């Protein structure tokens, strides 16, 4: 499994535009084969930071996602929407266990 955690600081003046685009990106991405989970949320401390948590079955699913129209549209618009440097981390996971709370 591949897990991606990304944080995008959004320009406050472009926040509504960014959130509209992100909403479409998430909805379309969740329909893709090979995506286990794909979510975006705003930070509770700084509402101009959007965090993505993405889980893919494998490398093929990850690569297929980067070739979709909705991902490319987001990627093309991103430079004009950012209010700072994004932070994107990829994890290659061999196993995962659900924790009981």
C-alpha positions as CSV (number, residue, x, y, z in Angstrom):
1,X,0.0,0.0,0.0
2,X,1.1,3.5,-0.7
3,X,0.1,6.4,1.6
4,X,0.5,10.0,0.8
5,X,0.1,12.8,3.3
6,X,0.2,16.3,1.8
7,X,-0.3,19.8,3.3
8,X,-1.1,22.7,1.0
9,X,-1.1,26.3,2.4
10,X,-3.7,28.0,0.4
11,X,-3.7,31.7,-0.4
12,X,-6.5,33.2,1.7
13,X,-7.7,35.3,-1.3
14,X,-8.1,32.1,-3.4
15,X,-9.4,29.8,-0.6
16,X,-12.9,29.4,-2.1
17,X,-11.5,28.6,-5.5
18,X,-9.1,26.1,-4.0
19,X,-11.8,24.4,-2.0
20,X,-14.1,24.1,-5.0
21,X,-11.3,22.5,-7.0
22,X,-10.3,20.2,-4.1
23,X,-13.9,19.1,-3.7
24,X,-14.0,18.0,-7.3
25,X,-10.6,16.3,-7.1
26,X,-11.6,14.3,-4.0
27,X,-15.0,13.2,-5.5
28,X,-13.4,12.1,-8.7
29,X,-10.4,10.4,-7.1
30,X,-12.6,8.4,-4.7
31,X,-14.2,6.7,-7.8
32,X,-10.8,5.5,-9.2
33,X,-9.9,1.8,-9.1
34,X,-7.1,1.1,-6.8
35,X,-7.7,4.0,-4.4
36,X,-8.4,2.7,-0.9
37,X,-9.1,6.1,0.5
38,X,-8.7,9.7,-0.6
39,X,-9.6,12.6,1.7
40,X,-8.9,16.3,2.1
41,X,-9.6,18.4,5.2
42,X,-8.9,21.9,6.4
43,X,-6.6,22.3,9.4
44,X,-8.3,23.1,12.7
45,X,-5.7,25.7,13.7
46,X,-5.2,27.3,10.2
47,X,-8.2,27.0,7.9
48,X,-6.0,28.0,5.0
49,X,-4.1,24.8,5.2
50,X,-5.6,21.8,3.4
51,X,-4.4,18.3,4.3
52,X,-4.7,15.3,2.0
53,X,-4.5,11.7,3.1
54,X,-4.4,9.3,0.2
55,X,-4.2,5.5,0.3
56,X,-3.5,3.5,-2.9
57,X,-3.5,-0.3,-3.3
58,X,-0.2,-0.2,-5.2
59,X,2.2,1.8,-7.4
60,X,0.0,1.2,-10.5
61,X,-3.0,2.8,-8.8
62,X,-0.8,5.8,-7.7
63,X,0.6,6.3,-11.2
64,X,-2.8,6.0,-12.8
65,X,-4.2,8.7,-10.4
66,X,-1.4,11.1,-11.5
67,X,-2.5,10.7,-15.1
68,X,-6.2,11.5,-14.6
69,X,-7.8,14.7,-15.9
70,X,-8.9,15.8,-12.5
71,X,-5.5,15.4,-11.0
72,X,-3.8,17.2,-13.8
73,X,-6.4,20.1,-13.6
74,X,-5.6,20.4,-9.9
75,X,-1.8,20.3,-10.5
76,X,-2.0,22.9,-13.2
77,X,-4.1,25.3,-11.0
78,X,-2.1,24.7,-7.8
79,X,0.7,27.4,-8.3
80,X,-1.9,30.2,-8.4
81,X,-3.8,28.8,-5.4
82,X,-0.8,28.3,-3.0
83,X,0.1,30.7,-0.2
84,X,3.3,28.9,0.7
85,X,5.3,25.7,0.0
86,X,3.4,22.4,0.0
87,X,4.7,19.5,2.0
88,X,4.1,16.1,0.5
89,X,5.3,12.8,2.0
90,X,4.9,9.3,0.5
91,X,4.9,6.2,2.7
92,X,5.4,2.7,1.3
93,X,3.5,0.5,3.8
94,X,4.0,-3.3,4.1
95,X,1.3,-3.8,6.7
96,X,-1.3,-1.9,8.6
97,X,-3.4,-2.7,11.7
98,X,-6.6,-0.9,12.7
99,X,-6.3,0.2,16.3
100,X,-9.1,-0.1,18.8
101,X,-9.7,3.0,21.0
